[in-house]
Amino acid sequence: MYKYKELINKFSKSGVVKSTSILMIGTIVSQFIPIAISPVISRLFTPADFGVYSLYTAITGILWIFTSLKYNQAIVISKNEEDASGLLIFSISSTIGISILFGLLFCGFSDYILIWIGEPALSAWIWIIPLTILFKGLLLTLVQWFNRKSKYKAMSQQKIVMSSTMAVSNLLTGFYKLTSNGLILSNFLGFFSGTLFLLYKGHVFSSIKQYYKVFTCKKWKKLLSKYKQFPLYSLPQALMFQLYLYLPVFFINSIFSSETLGAYTMTRRILVLPATVLIGSLGQVTTRKLLKCMLRKGTNFMCLPGIRLFSFLVQWLLVALELDIIYLIFSALFLDQIGHFLELSVNIC
């Protein structure tokens, strides 16, 4: 019993609780905003609009994985600032370069891509897909940089800025009857605003300027070889997970219709959001803490199982809450507003 109390005390003093709480505030606010406007959004946009939007998010959600080749994840665990800055520079450069390649691909083969997707409504906005991939990749690289610097307040603020931008844009484009184009544009503006906010807050360019000239071809080769396990192992794993998340989108669209796909997406969006509030915030903080424990010489590794145990218990608690309590609360609040979405999504079953 004493051993578990010692683990809890070490966990509390490690700053994980405080850091997680800071991120949770931003996450709760940022997640509450789309939930709060969902009754309005469901009336401004049709299920078919959400279906087209789902295809757009599925494409960008799968392709952005390739942008930094997962070298951005190594930023958090780098032992020194030179390595971290080099990985930041490479991740940003790789994101820009790969996004340009995707842009050329979508411009040159747009007709074939649209035929394969089976959704002509995306033709007018297919050019925005590479731009979304670009800013999403940049944003997630910057988040890793901020996580390394333990700038959780700025990370929390970024979530609110991004969510607010999307919400305001959704309302405006909805009132002006831009259909699925409004949802797509709002998503892009959200990632764009989030990226600009972190660039402004993080003084990233000063770090790039300081270390850019230090790296020679030999140093770049050594750095990328040092962290080669990320593109070799993390990239395939992340790709498989994204395919697991988004392949049902293409399946539902091909078997049913964009309207049914939109109803499924909207319903899932309402019910899944609450589960991400604590799990996402805790994951960003504990990742940093766990890796610091593993890299620090002479560390008392008692903090390692403590954090793992707490993370495990919290995740299972959140799953239980989502299934038993949160579902009932949000169903009672929004049943009338999203009833037609729920009815259509049942058809999938």
N, C-alpha and C positions, 0 to 999 in steps of 0.2 A: 504493500500500500504506500509506504514511504517513497518507494522508487518512482511510482506514478506521480506522486505529489511533486517530487523533484523535477520530473520531466515537464510537468505543467508550469512550474515556476520558471524553469529555464526558457520554456517556450514564450511565456508572457514577457519576460525581461528581454527577449531577443529583438523586440520591436515588430514582430510579425503581426501581432494583434492591432497595434496602432497603424501600421502601414496598410493592413488589410481594411481597417475601418475607413481610412482616407479614400482608398480606391472604391470601397463599397458605397460611399456617399455619392461619388460621381456616377457609379454604375447604376445605383437605384434611381437617381434623378434622370439619367440618360435613358434608362429602360422604361421609366414611368411615362416619359413624354410620348413615345409612340403608342403606348397602351391607352393613355388618356385621349389621344386624338383618333384612336381606332374607330369609335362610333361615327365620327365625321368622315374619316377616310373611306369607310366602307360604303358611304352614300355618294361620295364624290367620284369614286372609281368602281368599275364593274369587276366581277370575278375574272372576266376575260383580260382586263387590263393587268390584274395581278398575275395572271398566267404568263403573259408576255414578259412582265417584270421578273418573274421567277426564272425564266429561261436565261434572261440577261445575267441575273445574279449567279446562276449555276455555271455559266460560261466563265465569268470573271472569277468565281470562287475556285474553280479548278485550275485556271491558267496562271493566277497570280503566284501559285506555289513555286513556279519556275523562276520567278524574277531575281531573287537573290541567291538562288541555289542553296538556300537554308544556311548560308554563311552568316546571316544576320543573327541566328540563334547563338552563335559562338561569341558574339559581342559581350554577352552577360558573363561568360565564364573566363574571359581572357585574363591572364595573370597580370598584365601591365597595360598601361594606357597606349603604348605604341601599337601593340597588337590589336587592341580594341578599336583604335582610330583607323588602323589599316583595314580592318574588317568592315568598319562603317563606310569607308571610302569605296571599298570593293563592292559592298552590297548596294550602295546607291548607284554606282556606275553600272553594275550588272542589271539592276532594275530598269534603268533608263535604256540600256542597250537591248535587252530582251523585249521590253515594251515596244521599242521601235520595230523589232522583227515581227512581233505580233501585229503591229499596225500595217506593215507591208503585206503580211499574210492576209489580213482581213480586207484590205483594199483590193488586192489582186485576185482573191478567190472568194469574194463576198457572195456571188451567185451560188457557187457550189456549197458554201457554208450554210446559206439560208435554206437551200434544198435539203441538206442533211438534217438541219434543225427542224425543218418543217413549220416555220413560223415567219411568213412574209412581213408581218407587222414590225419585225426588227430591222428591216432594210433601211429605214430612215435614220436609225440611230446606231447602226453597226460600227460607225467610226468612233463612237464614244467608249466602246469596249476596251480598246488598247489604252485609252487615257485613264479609264477606271483602274485597270490593271497597274498602270504606272503609279498612280497616287495611292492605291491600296498597298502596293509593295513598299513605297517610300514610307508610308505611315507606319507600317508594322516594323520596318527597320528602325525608325526613330523611336518607337515604343521600346524596343530592346535597348537602345542607347539610354533612354530615360530610366529604364529599369536598372541598368547597371549603375547609373548615377543616383539611384534611390530617390528620384524626383516624382514621388507618387502624387503629390498635390497637382502638379502640372498634368500628369497622366489622367487624373480624375477630372480636371477642368476640360481636357481635350475631349473626353467622352461626352460631356455636356454640350460643348460647342458643336461637335459633330452631330449629335442627336437633335439639337435645336435647329441646326441648319436644315437637316433633312425634313423635320416636322414643318417648319415654316414654308419650305419649298413645296412640300406635298400639298399643303393647304392652298397656296397660291396657284399652283399649276392645276389643282383640282377645281378651283373656282373658275379658272379660265378654260376648263374642258380640254386639257392637253392629253387626256386618256393615259395610256401606258407610257407615253413619252414623258409625262410629268413625273412618274415614279422613277424612271430611269435617270432623268436629269437630277432629281433630288438625291438619289443615291450617289451619283458622281460628285455633286456639290458637297455632300457630307464628307467624303474622303478628301476632297480638295481642301475644305476648310480645316479639317483635322490636321492635315499635313502642314499647312501654312502656320497653324497655331503652334505646333511643336517646333517648327523651324524658328519661329519668332522667340519662343521661350527657351530653347535649348542652346543657343549660340553654337550651333552645329558647324557653321562655316568657319569659325575660328579654329576649331579642332582639325577640320579638314585642311585648312591653310597651314597649320602648324606642322602637320605630319606628312602632308602630300609629297613634299620634296625629299623627305627622308627615305622614302621607299624607292629602291632601284629594282630592276627586273629580277635580280637574284633574291632580293628580300621579298618581293611579291611571291615568287615561286616557293620560297621557304615558308612563308605565312600560310599560303593556300594549302600546301602539303601538310602543314602542322594540324590544320583543322579539316582535313579532307573527309573525316568520318561523317560530317554533317551532310554534304551532298551525296555521299555514298549510302548512308543509312537513314538519316532523318528525312531526306527528300522523298525516297520511295514510300516511307511510312506515311508522311503527310499527304502524298498524292493518293494513296489508297484510302485514307480517311476522307479526303474531299470527294473522291468518287463514291464512297459509301453514302455521303451526305446528299450528293447532287444527282447521281444517276437516276433515282426515283423520279426526279423532275422531268427528265427526258422520256422516261418510261410512261408516266401518267399522261404527258402531252401527246405521245404517239398513240396510246391505246384509247384514251378518253377524248378530252378537248382542252383548250386553253382555259375555258371557263371552269371546268372541274379542277384543273391544276391550280388556278387562282384561288378557288375556295379552299383547297387543301393547304395552300401556302399561308393564306390569311389566318385560318384556324390554328395551324401549327405555330405561327408567329405569336399569337395571343397566349397559347398555352405553354410554350417553351421558354419564353422570355424570363419569367420569374426564376427559373432554375439556374440561370446564368449569372444572377446578381452576386451571390457569394462565391460560387465555384470559380468564376472567372477572376474575381479580385484576389481570392486566396491563392489561386494558381500562379498569378504573376509575381506575388510577393514570395511565396514559398520556394519557387524556382530559384530565385536569387539567393535566398537564405541557405537552401540545401547545397547549392553549388559552392557557396562561400565556405561552408563547412567541409566539403570534400577537398577543396583546394588549399585551405589554410593548414599549414604544418603545425602539428602538435595540438590540433583542435580536439576538444572533448566531444566525441561523436554521439554523446547522449542526446544532443539536440536533434540529431538526424531522425531517429525513430520517433521522437516526440512530435516533430512536425508531420511526419508521415502518418502517424496515428491520428492526429487531429484532422488532417486533410481527409483521411479516409472516412472518419466519423461524420464530418460535416457534409461530405458529398452524398453519403447515404441518407443523412437527415434531410437534405434538400430534395432528394428524389422522393422520399416519403411525403414531404410537405407538398411537393408539386402534384403528386397523384391524389392525395387525400384532401388537403385543405385549399391550396391555391386554386386548384381546378374548380372547386365549388364556389369560391369567392368570385372569380372572374366570370364564371358561367352565369352567376346571379346578376352581376353588374352589367354584362354586355350581351346577354342572351337575345334581347329584343333587337339590339343594334346589329349584331352579326349573325342573326338567326339564319338568314338565307345562305351565308357562307357555310355555316355548320351543316345545314341540310344538304347542300351540294357535296360537301366533303364526305359525307356518309356514303354517297354513291360509290366512292372508290372501294369501299369494303364490300 
